[in-house]
Each structure stands twice: as C-alpha cells, then as structure tokens.
Amino acid sequence: MNKICIAGGGPAGMIAGIFAARAGSRVTLIEQNEKLGKKLFITGKGRCNVTNACQVEELFANMVTNEKFMYSSFYGFDNRMVMSFFEELGVPLKIERGSRVFPVSDHSSDIIRALQYELRRLGVEVRLNTKVKELLFFEEGFLSEAGEESCASKDQKPAVKGVLLEDGTIIEADMVLLATGGVSYPSTGSTGDGHGMAKKAGHKVTRLYPALVPFVVEESWCRKLQGLSLKNVSVKIKQGKKMLYEGFGEMLFTHFGVSGPLMLTASSYLTKKLEEPAVLMLDLKPALSEKQLDSRLLREFEANHNKQFKNILGSLFPAKLVPVMVQLSPIAPDKKCNEISKEERTAFLNLVKHMTMTISGTRGFEEAIITQGGVSIKEVNPSTMESKKVKGLYFAGELLDLDAVTGGFNLQIAWSTGYAAGMAMAE
C-alpha cells in the first residue's frame, strides 16, 4: 500500500486524494486553513463554476498557457467525467450560458461538502490548520531537508521521502503531491509556499503574474461610470500598431478602470505585455456597421430636430453613460439636432464605434482570480504529473504554469491534473 502525502486541500488536492484512496493508497491530506476548499468556496461568485460542458477539444482552445501539456490529463479525466463524478456524489448540476456548469443549488458549499464526505468515506486522513514547512528527500539512507543540490552524486536523482511540518512533525511518504495553489487571493491561503518548495527541489518557477484580473485605466471619466455593466460590446486592445486582443461580451466599469468577463479574459492574454500602456478601443454598437449607425443617428437627429443634442442620447445609451458621451462628444451639448453638421455627426459616430481608453496596468494578486506562471511544465511528466527531477514528487493545479480563460476551464485543469497525479501515485 502506497503512503501518499498531499499538501493542499483545494480542488486538485482533494480530487487526487479521492482517486488515490479509491485505488487503495493510504492518503494524508494537509491543509493550512481551518477548512478544505477555501478558495473553491468563492469561485463563480460563490456558485462554483465546476467545469465547462463544451466539446473536449474546446478545452484546449480556451487555455492561455501550455495547452499541449494538458492533452493526456484532459482526455484522462475530461469535463463529462467531472460532471458524472459530482452527480454520482449526489450533487446535481446544470448548464448555463456559455456552457458553464454549476451545481443546481448555486452553492459552492455543496461541491466542497461532497468532496469532504468522499474523503471521509475513503478513510483519507485530513489535517487542518497544518502547514508544510519543507519537503524531505532521501539521501544516503537519511531524511534530509535539502533538495537536489545536497545529493551525494550529481548523477543521482533525488527521491522524496515525506514532509516536515511547521510544528516539527515528520510525515514519511512514498509520494508527495504539491497542490498548494498560486498566489492569487492570498487571503484564502494561496501564498506561494509550494513554489518555494518546488524551487528547493531544483525546479524552475516561471515569473508569476495576476491573471483574470481587472484593468487599471488612466482616463478619469471612467470613474463616473463605476458600476455600469455593458452587455454585447466588442473590444480591441493595441500597443502601437500591434493588435493584442479582440473580443466580444460583457464588461463592467469600476472606480479604477474596467472589469467583467470580457476584460478578465483579455487580461490573461495581456498581463505579461503591460510593461507599456495599451490602448483599449470599445465599440458600443457592434451590431451596427458604421453606415447603419450613421443612418440611425441621422434618424434620431431628424426626429428630434428642435431638441438639444444632450437631451436625445437617452434612446441610444444607458442613462449613466449619457453624461460621459456628452463630455467626450465633439458636438456642443446645447446644440440643436438640426444644427449638427455631417462632420460632427461622423466624429460622434467615431466615438461610439471607437471609445478609447488607456490601460496602464492591472490590479494585483489580491483581486486576480488565478495566477499565471508557476512550476515549469518542462520539468513535469504530462501523463503522471510527476517531477522529472525528483522521484516521487508530484504537482497539480494552479501551482503549475497552466491557466485558461473564465468559464470553468481553470477548475477543469485542477480536476484533470489532480486526477492524473492521484492515479499515478496509487499505481
């Protein structure tokens, strides 16, 4: 019977523990928080977007970083298998817009409870309020806190032998899985401890960035729109002449800039490129061509020919947006509609189709849904999640240099990599 120690009680750690235990292994799951799944509890605004019900091939298309690495684990435990797993545990699921999958109850606690019950049923030892301090490695018959650098021979591949807890307790294990998460939402316990342990074991950790995170915008007029949500807008983001991102969807104005699903997705593609400001161009009427919008504006002006320009915009835009459109418009607010020239109308049309903002950066890890970057996948076996540098050391979940856009895809990465690691450790 394999003795397995898992550091991290998030989705990847819990799923790994369940499948390793189902396969007959003796599993100890260590979590530094007072409960399991603390970050999982707040995902999907507390509803838990478990996965996405798209075709399996689309899982790869929605990944941002290192999608090829996921080939084996996505097919080994795909989205349909995840859905079946939870429904078998007594959690009915539903599919919503964008093929997002949620528990019918809309409560993430139901997902966590089901995982906890299964861990308990299988006899997994769960240690809460417990922190792993160091990985332990086998060196010439002794337990050592040092990693690869301490090996007697540089040709000798070190082997993990357990973990040292902060209170001095040693837990010996045949295999250790690090599933400690990234550094986003540090209040949930994601503090980067696993990255430190991976480095000590000789692994490279790529630079970490906040991802699925709101943008900070320079223009002060954005603050006046705080709380305004716009659906069905399209966006282009450029740096000079280079197009960085194009998308369509829903966005939200905040007190510091822009957020919402469309902007969060864009951030994952841009976060590494924002050492210089980028220009965001918003099309407020993407369903209309410039010619169609011009005809619409002309009709509005003709139908309200004696009204002032500022008083006719309510039929075109949400009330909160109207004062800002008046402020940014080249047309004088008090000008009557029958006095607006073709040139002025064209300039206003250009504002509607190309509302421009300057992105100066993103918010920090405290507001990022996920971490971009992590343990280099070049040093991890994609089929088993085992380290190529240290025998018996495994990685899963957000700790790895893997990430995807919103919609349940990042949790799918956690389930798939956790399953792969759990099954491999139990063999």
Disulfide bonds with the S-S distance in Angstrom:
none
